[in-house]
């Protein structure tokens, strides 16, 4: 599975007086892209709290740690919500706030969850 930020741009195009406009689409909601740590949290069977099921970075443990506190204040969660911290091509991509790339794949292949999405083919 690959993220596809270019499909967001294509989906945003509409015809207006014969001229295609980008970013003026009429969709009812914004695309979610990859949401690791952005509105989602994974709790393991042992209470360990992760930003996503495929991102094995333990950020706390329930019930010892407050789920709300972990989500709002964990350095991993706060970094995932800040696309300005993304590195490599993801850090330069115009879709970094929409797509975000797969933080899980970046972590597995590089050891850095903020590294660039290794499987992205989108030219930056």
N, CA, C and O atoms as CSV, one atom per row, in Angstrom:
chain,resi,resn,atom,element,x,y,z
A,1,UNK,N,N,0.848,-1.173,0.000
A,1,UNK,CA,C,0.000,0.000,0.000
A,1,UNK,C,C,0.893,1.235,0.000
A,1,UNK,O,O,1.863,1.310,0.755
A,2,UNK,N,N,0.564,2.191,-0.841
A,2,UNK,CA,C,1.334,3.425,-0.916
A,2,UNK,C,C,0.409,4.601,-0.689
A,2,UNK,O,O,-0.777,4.559,-1.014
A,3,UNK,N,N,0.981,5.652,-0.125
A,3,UNK,CA,C,0.232,6.890,-0.040
A,3,UNK,C,C,0.292,7.539,-1.412
A,3,UNK,O,O,1.239,7.308,-2.163
A,4,UNK,N,N,-0.693,8.340,-1.746
A,4,UNK,CA,C,-0.753,8.919,-3.087
A,4,UNK,C,C,-1.175,10.374,-3.030
A,4,UNK,O,O,-2.327,10.687,-3.333
A,5,UNK,N,N,-0.268,11.283,-2.645
A,5,UNK,CA,C,-0.645,12.685,-2.544
A,5,UNK,C,C,-1.036,13.292,-3.879
A,5,UNK,O,O,-1.823,14.237,-3.924
A,6,UNK,N,N,-0.487,12.752,-4.984
A,6,UNK,CA,C,-0.835,13.306,-6.274
A,6,UNK,C,C,-2.316,13.128,-6.582
A,6,UNK,O,O,-2.884,13.930,-7.323
A,7,UNK,N,N,-2.957,12.095,-6.031
A,7,UNK,CA,C,-4.386,11.905,-6.272
A,7,UNK,C,C,-5.199,12.985,-5.568
A,7,UNK,O,O,-6.312,13.293,-5.994
A,8,UNK,N,N,-4.670,13.555,-4.516
A,8,UNK,CA,C,-5.347,14.653,-3.830
A,8,UNK,C,C,-5.394,15.868,-4.740
A,8,UNK,O,O,-6.419,16.541,-4.848
A,9,UNK,N,N,-4.258,16.142,-5.399
A,9,UNK,CA,C,-4.213,17.294,-6.297
A,9,UNK,C,C,-5.163,17.098,-7.472
A,9,UNK,O,O,-5.882,18.023,-7.848
A,10,UNK,N,N,-5.171,15.909,-8.048
A,10,UNK,CA,C,-6.065,15.629,-9.165
A,10,UNK,C,C,-7.509,15.747,-8.718
A,10,UNK,O,O,-8.339,16.303,-9.438
A,11,UNK,N,N,-7.819,15.227,-7.532
A,11,UNK,CA,C,-9.176,15.302,-7.005
A,11,UNK,C,C,-9.619,16.716,-6.698
A,11,UNK,O,O,-10.816,17.001,-6.664
A,12,UNK,N,N,-8.665,17.602,-6.473
A,12,UNK,CA,C,-8.987,18.992,-6.160
A,12,UNK,C,C,-9.269,19.838,-7.392
A,12,UNK,O,O,-9.794,20.945,-7.271
A,13,UNK,N,N,-8.930,19.339,-8.570
A,13,UNK,CA,C,-9.104,20.142,-9.779
A,13,UNK,C,C,-10.578,20.191,-10.165
A,13,UNK,O,O,-11.293,19.196,-10.053
A,14,UNK,N,N,-11.013,21.332,-10.611
A,14,UNK,CA,C,-12.364,21.449,-11.127
A,14,UNK,C,C,-12.343,22.429,-12.281
A,14,UNK,O,O,-11.448,23.267,-12.393
A,15,UNK,N,N,-13.315,22.313,-13.111
A,15,UNK,CA,C,-13.413,23.199,-14.254
A,15,UNK,C,C,-14.240,24.419,-13.876
A,15,UNK,O,O,-15.333,24.293,-13.324
A,16,UNK,N,N,-13.719,25.581,-14.173
A,16,UNK,CA,C,-14.428,26.824,-13.930
A,16,UNK,C,C,-14.133,27.737,-15.098
A,16,UNK,O,O,-13.026,28.258,-15.225
A,17,UNK,N,N,-15.106,27.927,-15.937
A,17,UNK,CA,C,-14.917,28.728,-17.155
A,17,UNK,C,C,-13.794,28.165,-18.014
A,17,UNK,O,O,-13.045,28.916,-18.637
A,18,UNK,N,N,-13.678,26.840,-18.045
A,18,UNK,CA,C,-12.686,26.205,-18.888
A,18,UNK,C,C,-11.282,26.197,-18.317
A,18,UNK,O,O,-10.362,25.722,-18.982
A,19,UNK,N,N,-11.084,26.705,-17.108
A,19,UNK,CA,C,-9.758,26.752,-16.503
A,19,UNK,C,C,-9.759,25.849,-15.271
A,19,UNK,O,O,-10.619,25.977,-14.399
A,20,UNK,N,N,-8.803,24.950,-15.207
A,20,UNK,CA,C,-8.703,24.058,-14.045
A,20,UNK,C,C,-8.069,24.810,-12.890
A,20,UNK,O,O,-7.048,25.477,-13.055
A,21,UNK,N,N,-8.679,24.696,-11.725
A,21,UNK,CA,C,-8.139,25.323,-10.523
A,21,UNK,C,C,-7.722,24.223,-9.562
A,21,UNK,O,O,-8.429,23.226,-9.415
A,22,UNK,N,N,-6.604,24.392,-8.920
A,22,UNK,CA,C,-6.124,23.424,-7.949
A,22,UNK,C,C,-6.430,23.951,-6.555
A,22,UNK,O,O,-6.270,25.140,-6.278
A,23,UNK,N,N,-6.877,23.043,-5.672
A,23,UNK,CA,C,-7.134,23.428,-4.297
A,23,UNK,C,C,-8.509,24.032,-4.086
A,23,UNK,O,O,-8.815,24.493,-2.987
A,24,UNK,N,N,-9.329,24.039,-5.095
A,24,UNK,CA,C,-10.658,24.622,-4.987
A,24,UNK,C,C,-11.734,23.549,-5.121
A,24,UNK,O,O,-12.865,23.853,-5.500
A,25,UNK,N,N,-11.394,22.302,-4.816
A,25,UNK,CA,C,-12.324,21.187,-4.983
A,25,UNK,C,C,-13.556,21.328,-4.122
A,25,UNK,O,O,-13.593,22.129,-3.188
A,26,UNK,N,N,-14.554,20.546,-4.445
A,26,UNK,CA,C,-15.825,20.644,-3.730
A,26,UNK,C,C,-16.071,19.417,-2.868
A,26,UNK,O,O,-17.221,19.031,-2.657
A,27,UNK,N,N,-15.015,18.803,-2.369
A,27,UNK,CA,C,-15.227,17.638,-1.513
A,27,UNK,C,C,-15.752,18.092,-0.157
A,27,UNK,O,O,-15.568,19.241,0.243
A,28,UNK,N,N,-16.400,17.183,0.530
A,28,UNK,CA,C,-17.052,17.549,1.780
A,28,UNK,C,C,-16.118,17.520,2.988
A,28,UNK,O,O,-16.451,18.092,4.026
A,29,UNK,N,N,-14.968,16.875,2.882
A,29,UNK,CA,C,-14.022,16.836,3.989
A,29,UNK,C,C,-12.608,16.829,3.449
A,29,UNK,O,O,-12.370,16.477,2.293
A,30,UNK,N,N,-11.685,17.218,4.289
A,30,UNK,CA,C,-10.279,17.197,3.897
A,30,UNK,C,C,-9.786,15.758,3.887
A,30,UNK,O,O,-10.247,14.946,4.690
A,31,UNK,N,N,-8.861,15.428,3.000
A,31,UNK,CA,C,-8.303,14.072,3.009
A,31,UNK,C,C,-7.500,13.865,4.286
A,31,UNK,O,O,-6.913,14.805,4.822
A,32,UNK,N,N,-7.480,12.638,4.762
A,32,UNK,CA,C,-6.806,12.356,6.022
A,32,UNK,C,C,-5.337,12.017,5.847
A,32,UNK,O,O,-4.536,12.321,6.731
A,33,UNK,N,N,-4.959,11.402,4.748
A,33,UNK,CA,C,-3.575,10.989,4.590
A,33,UNK,C,C,-3.214,9.959,5.652
A,33,UNK,O,O,-4.080,9.228,6.132
A,34,UNK,N,N,-1.966,9.903,6.011
A,34,UNK,CA,C,-1.509,8.994,7.060
A,34,UNK,C,C,-1.723,9.690,8.391
A,34,UNK,O,O,-1.277,10.822,8.579
A,35,UNK,N,N,-2.401,9.023,9.318
A,35,UNK,CA,C,-2.801,9.705,10.549
A,35,UNK,C,C,-2.100,9.170,11.796
A,35,UNK,O,O,-2.630,9.306,12.898
A,36,UNK,N,N,-0.918,8.563,11.645
A,36,UNK,CA,C,-0.175,8.093,12.813
A,36,UNK,C,C,-0.002,9.236,13.806
A,36,UNK,O,O,0.633,10.244,13.492
A,37,UNK,N,N,-0.557,9.085,14.988
A,37,UNK,CA,C,-0.403,10.091,16.028
A,37,UNK,C,C,-1.226,11.347,15.848
A,37,UNK,O,O,-1.147,12.257,16.673
A,38,UNK,N,N,-2.014,11.417,14.788
A,38,UNK,CA,C,-2.852,12.597,14.527
A,38,UNK,C,C,-4.325,12.168,14.603
A,38,UNK,O,O,-4.956,11.879,13.586
A,39,UNK,N,N,-4.843,12.134,15.806
A,39,UNK,CA,C,-6.232,11.739,15.995
A,39,UNK,C,C,-6.409,10.254,16.235
A,39,UNK,O,O,-7.535,9.765,16.324
A,40,UNK,N,N,-5.310,9.541,16.340
A,40,UNK,CA,C,-5.380,8.096,16.553
A,40,UNK,C,C,-4.319,7.693,17.577
A,40,UNK,O,O,-3.252,8.301,17.664
A,41,UNK,N,N,-4.634,6.670,18.335
A,41,UNK,CA,C,-3.682,6.103,19.290
A,41,UNK,C,C,-3.968,4.612,19.364
A,41,UNK,O,O,-5.128,4.204,19.305
A,42,UNK,N,N,-2.941,3.802,19.490
A,42,UNK,CA,C,-3.109,2.361,19.589
A,42,UNK,C,C,-2.732,1.921,20.993
A,42,UNK,O,O,-1.670,2.275,21.504
A,43,UNK,N,N,-3.604,1.155,21.606
A,43,UNK,CA,C,-3.327,0.596,22.928
A,43,UNK,C,C,-3.146,-0.906,22.783
A,43,UNK,O,O,-4.044,-1.606,22.315
A,44,UNK,N,N,-1.993,-1.391,23.184
A,44,UNK,CA,C,-1.715,-2.813,23.121
A,44,UNK,C,C,-2.443,-3.576,24.223
A,44,UNK,O,O,-2.986,-2.975,25.150
A,45,UNK,N,N,-2.450,-4.890,24.115
A,45,UNK,CA,C,-3.135,-5.738,25.098
A,45,UNK,C,C,-2.558,-5.583,26.506
A,45,UNK,O,O,-3.228,-5.888,27.493
A,46,UNK,N,N,-1.318,-5.108,26.595
A,46,UNK,CA,C,-0.658,-4.932,27.891
A,46,UNK,C,C,-0.725,-3.492,28.398
A,46,UNK,O,O,-0.097,-3.158,29.403
A,47,UNK,N,N,-1.486,-2.638,27.704
A,47,UNK,CA,C,-1.650,-1.256,28.126
A,47,UNK,C,C,-0.656,-0.288,27.510
A,47,UNK,O,O,-0.764,0.919,27.728
A,48,UNK,N,N,0.312,-0.785,26.746
A,48,UNK,CA,C,1.280,0.101,26.117
A,48,UNK,C,C,0.597,0.949,25.046
A,48,UNK,O,O,-0.235,0.458,24.284
A,49,UNK,N,N,0.963,2.228,25.004
A,49,UNK,CA,C,0.327,3.189,24.111
A,49,UNK,C,C,1.278,3.565,22.980
A,49,UNK,O,O,2.429,3.934,23.213
A,50,UNK,N,N,0.776,3.465,21.754
A,50,UNK,CA,C,1.564,3.725,20.548
A,50,UNK,C,C,0.828,4.729,19.661
A,50,UNK,O,O,-0.393,4.856,19.753
A,51,UNK,N,N,1.567,5.448,18.798
A,51,UNK,CA,C,0.913,6.380,17.881
A,51,UNK,C,C,0.120,5.673,16.783
A,51,UNK,O,O,-0.763,6.280,16.177
A,52,UNK,N,N,0.420,4.408,16.521
A,52,UNK,CA,C,-0.300,3.620,15.516
A,52,UNK,C,C,0.035,2.154,15.725
A,52,UNK,O,O,1.026,1.819,16.374
A,53,UNK,N,N,-0.789,1.293,15.178
A,53,UNK,CA,C,-0.569,-0.136,15.326
A,53,UNK,C,C,0.704,-0.634,14.664
A,53,UNK,O,O,1.281,-1.631,15.098
A,54,UNK,N,N,1.147,0.052,13.615
A,54,UNK,CA,C,2.349,-0.364,12.900
A,54,UNK,C,C,3.571,0.482,13.240
A,54,UNK,O,O,4.620,0.327,12.614
A,55,UNK,N,N,3.452,1.368,14.214
A,55,UNK,CA,C,4.581,2.213,14.623
A,55,UNK,C,C,4.959,1.833,16.058
A,55,UNK,O,O,4.410,2.381,17.014
A,56,UNK,N,N,5.904,0.888,16.203
A,56,UNK,CA,C,6.199,0.297,17.511
A,56,UNK,C,C,7.088,1.154,18.416
A,56,UNK,O,O,8.159,0.723,18.842
A,57,UNK,N,N,6.626,2.368,18.699
A,57,UNK,CA,C,7.341,3.240,19.624
A,57,UNK,C,C,6.414,3.456,20.820
A,57,UNK,O,O,5.431,4.192,20.730
A,58,UNK,N,N,6.733,2.814,21.926
A,58,UNK,CA,C,5.888,2.926,23.119
A,58,UNK,C,C,6.049,4.316,23.728
A,58,UNK,O,O,7.158,4.767,24.014
A,59,UNK,N,N,4.907,4.982,23.918
A,59,UNK,CA,C,4.918,6.357,24.442
A,59,UNK,C,C,4.360,6.449,25.855
A,59,UNK,O,O,4.380,7.521,26.460
A,60,UNK,N,N,3.868,5.353,26.377
A,60,UNK,CA,C,3.303,5.343,27.713
A,60,UNK,C,C,2.628,4.016,27.978
A,60,UNK,O,O,2.615,3.124,27.129
A,61,UNK,N,N,2.068,3.900,29.169
A,61,UNK,CA,C,1.382,2.651,29.532
A,61,UNK,C,C,0.166,2.978,30.375
A,61,UNK,O,O,0.244,3.672,31.389
A,62,UNK,N,N,-0.960,2.454,29.919
A,62,UNK,CA,C,-2.223,2.641,30.625
A,62,UNK,C,C,-2.380,1.514,31.640
A,62,UNK,O,O,-2.067,0.375,31.292
A,63,UNK,N,N,-2.833,1.740,32.844
A,63,UNK,CA,C,-3.435,2.937,33.423
A,63,UNK,C,C,-2.453,3.843,34.164
A,63,UNK,O,O,-2.852,4.871,34.710
A,64,UNK,N,N,-1.164,3.468,34.188
A,64,UNK,CA,C,-0.198,4.309,34.895
A,64,UNK,C,C,-0.122,5.711,34.300
A,64,UNK,O,O,-0.003,6.693,35.032
A,65,UNK,N,N,-0.189,5.806,32.971
A,65,UNK,CA,C,-0.107,7.090,32.279
A,65,UNK,C,C,-1.487,7.485,31.761
A,65,UNK,O,O,-2.264,6.640,31.318
A,66,UNK,N,N,-1.770,8.753,31.822
A,66,UNK,CA,C,-3.020,9.282,31.291
A,66,UNK,C,C,-2.986,9.226,29.764
A,66,UNK,O,O,-2.043,9.720,29.145
A,67,UNK,N,N,-3.995,8.636,29.165
A,67,UNK,CA,C,-4.079,8.550,27.712
A,67,UNK,C,C,-4.064,9.955,27.103
A,67,UNK,O,O,-3.386,10.196,26.105
A,68,UNK,N,N,-4.807,10.866,27.701
A,68,UNK,CA,C,-4.864,12.243,27.207
A,68,UNK,C,C,-3.492,12.898,27.312
A,68,UNK,O,O,-3.052,13.562,26.373
A,69,UNK,N,N,-2.813,12.720,28.441
A,69,UNK,CA,C,-1.495,13.319,28.624
A,69,UNK,C,C,-0.491,12.760,27.611
A,69,UNK,O,O,0.296,13.514,27.038
A,70,UNK,N,N,-0.514,11.458,27.391
A,70,UNK,CA,C,0.395,10.845,26.420
A,70,UNK,C,C,0.121,11.422,25.034
A,70,UNK,O,O,1.058,11.801,24.331
A,71,UNK,N,N,-1.144,11.493,24.632
A,71,UNK,CA,C,-1.487,12.005,23.300
A,71,UNK,C,C,-1.071,13.470,23.139
A,71,UNK,O,O,-0.530,13.854,22.102
A,72,UNK,N,N,-1.319,14.265,24.143
A,72,UNK,CA,C,-1.049,15.702,24.031
A,72,UNK,C,C,0.413,16.075,24.251
A,72,UNK,O,O,0.882,17.058,23.678
A,73,UNK,N,N,1.143,15.316,25.066
A,73,UNK,CA,C,2.467,15.766,25.495
A,73,UNK,C,C,3.642,14.857,25.158
A,73,UNK,O,O,4.792,15.267,25.314
A,74,UNK,N,N,3.389,13.656,24.709
A,74,UNK,CA,C,4.503,12.775,24.365
A,74,UNK,C,C,5.317,13.396,23.234
A,74,UNK,O,O,4.742,13.872,22.255
A,75,UNK,N,N,6.644,13.401,23.350
A,75,UNK,CA,C,7.475,13.952,22.284
A,75,UNK,C,C,7.228,13.287,20.924
A,75,UNK,O,O,7.308,13.948,19.888
A,76,UNK,N,N,6.931,11.997,20.924
A,76,UNK,CA,C,6.663,11.300,19.662
A,76,UNK,C,C,5.361,11.802,19.048
A,76,UNK,O,O,5.321,12.123,17.860
A,77,UNK,N,N,4.307,11.870,19.837
A,77,UNK,CA,C,3.015,12.347,19.323
A,77,UNK,C,C,3.100,13.798,18.846
A,77,UNK,O,O,2.561,14.136,17.793
A,78,UNK,N,N,3.766,14.647,19.608
A,78,UNK,CA,C,3.850,16.052,19.198
A,78,UNK,C,C,4.694,16.192,17.929
A,78,UNK,O,O,4.388,17.033,17.084
A,79,UNK,N,N,5.743,15.393,17.778
A,79,UNK,CA,C,6.549,15.432,16.551
A,79,UNK,C,C,5.742,14.962,15.348
A,79,UNK,O,O,5.848,15.546,14.270
A,80,UNK,N,N,4.943,13.925,15.514
A,80,UNK,CA,C,4.131,13.415,14.407
A,80,UNK,C,C,3.100,14.434,13.935
A,80,UNK,O,O,2.714,14.433,12.767
A,81,UNK,N,N,2.660,15.289,14.826
A,81,UNK,CA,C,1.672,16.313,14.447
A,81,UNK,C,C,2.311,17.566,13.852
A,81,UNK,O,O,1.607,18.507,13.487
A,82,UNK,N,N,3.636,17.581,13.753
A,82,UNK,CA,C,4.330,18.743,13.212
A,82,UNK,C,C,5.078,18.350,11.935
A,82,UNK,O,O,6.234,17.933,12.009
A,83,UNK,N,N,4.439,18.475,10.764
A,83,UNK,CA,C,5.085,18.059,9.518
A,83,UNK,C,C,6.321,18.873,9.162
A,83,UNK,O,O,7.075,18.486,8.269
A,84,UNK,N,N,6.541,19.985,9.836
A,84,UNK,CA,C,7.755,20.766,9.594
A,84,UNK,C,C,8.997,20.006,10.076
A,84,UNK,O,O,10.117,20.346,9.692
A,85,UNK,N,N,8.806,18.994,10.904
A,85,UNK,CA,C,9.923,18.195,11.407
A,85,UNK,C,C,10.272,17.018,10.500
A,85,UNK,O,O,11.303,16.374,10.696
A,86,UNK,N,N,9.416,16.725,9.499
A,86,UNK,CA,C,9.695,15.614,8.598
A,86,UNK,C,C,10.998,15.869,7.857
A,86,UNK,O,O,11.331,17.009,7.532
A,87,UNK,N,N,11.717,14.813,7.601
A,87,UNK,CA,C,13.038,14.923,6.980
A,87,UNK,C,C,13.008,14.446,5.529
A,87,UNK,O,O,12.033,13.851,5.071
A,88,UNK,N,N,14.089,14.720,4.829
A,88,UNK,CA,C,14.228,14.258,3.455
A,88,UNK,C,C,13.151,14.825,2.543
A,88,UNK,O,O,12.729,15.971,2.695
A,89,UNK,N,N,12.717,14.008,1.599
A,89,UNK,CA,C,11.728,14.457,0.620
A,89,UNK,C,C,10.391,14.809,1.274
A,89,UNK,O,O,9.709,15.725,0.816
A,90,UNK,N,N,10.010,14.102,2.325
A,90,UNK,CA,C,8.740,14.413,3.006
A,90,UNK,C,C,8.762,15.813,3.607
A,90,UNK,O,O,7.740,16.500,3.624
A,91,UNK,N,N,9.909,16.232,4.093
A,91,UNK,CA,C,10.034,17.563,4.669
A,91,UNK,C,C,9.915,18.670,3.642
A,91,UNK,O,O,9.573,19.801,3.985
A,92,UNK,N,N,10.195,18.357,2.384
A,92,UNK,CA,C,10.135,19.342,1.307
A,92,UNK,C,C,8.848,19.261,0.500
A,92,UNK,O,O,8.540,20.179,-0.260
A,93,UNK,N,N,8.100,18.193,0.648
A,93,UNK,CA,C,6.919,17.938,-0.184
A,93,UNK,C,C,5.784,18.903,0.136
A,93,UNK,O,O,5.521,19.204,1.301
A,94,UNK,N,N,5.121,19.380,-0.900
A,94,UNK,CA,C,4.001,20.302,-0.694
A,94,UNK,C,C,2.789,19.605,-0.080
A,94,UNK,O,O,1.866,20.274,0.384
A,95,UNK,N,N,2.778,18.284,-0.071
A,95,UNK,CA,C,1.666,17.533,0.510
A,95,UNK,C,C,1.955,17.036,1.923
A,95,UNK,O,O,1.195,16.225,2.453
A,96,UNK,N,N,3.040,17.507,2.546
A,96,UNK,CA,C,3.423,16.979,3.867
A,96,UNK,C,C,2.348,17.189,4.934
A,96,UNK,O,O,2.250,16.386,5.861
A,97,UNK,N,N,1.544,18.241,4.827
A,97,UNK,CA,C,0.506,18.467,5.830
A,97,UNK,C,C,-0.740,17.631,5.552
A,97,UNK,O,O,-1.559,17.425,6.447
A,98,UNK,N,N,-0.887,17.149,4.324
A,98,UNK,CA,C,-2.057,16.356,3.960
A,98,UNK,C,C,-1.734,14.871,4.000
A,98,UNK,O,O,-2.497,14.079,4.552
A,99,UNK,N,N,-0.618,14.501,3.422
A,99,UNK,CA,C,-0.247,13.091,3.298
A,99,UNK,C,C,0.566,12.635,4.505
A,99,UNK,O,O,0.141,11.756,5.254
A,100,UNK,N,N,1.717,13.228,4.683
A,100,UNK,CA,C,2.569,12.859,5.807
A,100,UNK,C,C,3.439,11.650,5.568
A,100,UNK,O,O,4.373,11.408,6.332
A,101,UNK,N,N,3.160,10.886,4.533
A,101,UNK,CA,C,3.930,9.673,4.289
A,101,UNK,C,C,3.713,8.659,5.399
A,101,UNK,O,O,3.061,8.955,6.400
A,102,UNK,N,N,4.249,7.489,5.224
A,102,UNK,CA,C,4.114,6.457,6.250
A,102,UNK,C,C,5.237,6.584,7.253
A,102,UNK,O,O,6.391,6.269,6.962
A,103,UNK,N,N,4.889,7.044,8.424
A,103,UNK,CA,C,5.880,7.168,9.495
A,103,UNK,C,C,6.333,5.781,9.942
A,103,UNK,O,O,7.466,5.615,10.392
A,104,UNK,N,N,5.453,4.783,9.821
A,104,UNK,CA,C,5.799,3.409,10.202
A,104,UNK,C,C,6.862,2.837,9.281
A,104,UNK,O,O,7.841,2.257,9.752
A,105,UNK,N,N,6.684,2.993,7.970
A,105,UNK,CA,C,7.683,2.486,7.020
A,105,UNK,C,C,9.004,3.217,7.203
A,105,UNK,O,O,10.066,2.597,7.158
A,106,UNK,N,N,8.951,4.517,7.409
A,106,UNK,CA,C,10.176,5.281,7.632
A,106,UNK,C,C,10.914,4.737,8.855
A,106,UNK,O,O,12.133,4.567,8.822
A,107,UNK,N,N,10.185,4.469,9.917
A,107,UNK,CA,C,10.797,3.975,11.157
A,107,UNK,C,C,11.399,2.583,10.971
A,107,UNK,O,O,12.520,2.324,11.408
A,108,UNK,N,N,10.658,1.693,10.325
A,108,UNK,CA,C,11.138,0.321,10.154
A,108,UNK,C,C,12.402,0.283,9.300
A,108,UNK,O,O,13.320,-0.485,9.589
A,109,UNK,N,N,12.457,1.099,8.258
A,109,UNK,CA,C,13.591,1.041,7.342
A,109,UNK,C,C,14.779,1.917,7.742
A,109,UNK,O,O,15.908,1.656,7.325
A,110,UNK,N,N,14.531,2.955,8.548
A,110,UNK,CA,C,15.633,3.864,8.894
A,110,UNK,C,C,15.888,3.983,10.391
A,110,UNK,O,O,16.959,4.427,10.804
A,111,UNK,N,N,14.908,3.588,11.209
A,111,UNK,CA,C,15.036,3.778,12.653
A,111,UNK,C,C,14.610,5.167,13.094
A,111,UNK,O,O,14.696,5.495,14.277
A,112,UNK,N,N,14.146,5.993,12.148
A,112,UNK,CA,C,13.721,7.363,12.437
A,112,UNK,C,C,12.309,7.561,11.893
A,112,UNK,O,O,12.100,7.528,10.681
A,113,UNK,N,N,11.349,7.763,12.777
A,113,UNK,CA,C,9.966,7.904,12.335
A,113,UNK,C,C,9.708,9.220,11.598
A,113,UNK,O,O,8.654,9.385,10.984
A,114,UNK,N,N,10.643,10.143,11.653
A,114,UNK,CA,C,10.498,11.416,10.931
A,114,UNK,C,C,11.221,11.403,9.581
A,114,UNK,O,O,11.175,12.389,8.845
A,115,UNK,N,N,11.883,10.303,9.257
A,115,UNK,CA,C,12.601,10.202,7.983
A,115,UNK,C,C,11.610,10.196,6.820
A,115,UNK,O,O,10.402,10.066,7.021
A,116,UNK,N,N,12.134,10.340,5.605
A,116,UNK,CA,C,11.246,10.374,4.438
A,116,UNK,C,C,10.587,9.020,4.212
A,116,UNK,O,O,11.114,7.973,4.588
A,117,UNK,N,N,9.421,9.077,3.589
A,117,UNK,CA,C,8.658,7.879,3.215
A,117,UNK,C,C,9.471,7.129,2.158
A,117,UNK,O,O,9.668,7.647,1.059
A,118,UNK,N,N,9.945,5.920,2.470
A,118,UNK,CA,C,10.817,5.211,1.534
A,118,UNK,C,C,10.128,4.719,0.262
A,118,UNK,O,O,10.804,4.488,-0.741
A,119,UNK,N,N,8.816,4.554,0.272
A,119,UNK,CA,C,8.117,4.018,-0.897
A,119,UNK,C,C,7.407,5.079,-1.730
A,119,UNK,O,O,6.699,4.736,-2.677
A,120,UNK,N,N,7.573,6.324,-1.410
A,120,UNK,CA,C,6.870,7.388,-2.150
A,120,UNK,C,C,7.554,7.638,-3.491
A,120,UNK,O,O,8.771,7.813,-3.554
A,121,UNK,N,N,6.770,7.653,-4.551
A,121,UNK,CA,C,7.283,7.916,-5.890
A,121,UNK,C,C,6.987,9.330,-6.360
A,121,UNK,O,O,7.320,9.693,-7.489
A,122,UNK,N,N,6.366,10.129,-5.506
A,122,UNK,CA,C,5.980,11.474,-5.911
A,122,UNK,C,C,7.219,12.369,-6.027
A,122,UNK,O,O,8.010,12.453,-5.087
A,123,UNK,N,N,7.393,13.038,-7.174
A,123,UNK,CA,C,8.576,13.894,-7.345
A,123,UNK,C,C,8.447,15.174,-6.511
A,123,UNK,O,O,7.407,15.833,-6.518
A,124,UNK,N,N,9.509,15.506,-5.804
A,124,UNK,CA,C,9.500,16.722,-4.974
A,124,UNK,C,C,10.338,17.787,-5.654
A,124,UNK,O,O,10.470,18.894,-5.132
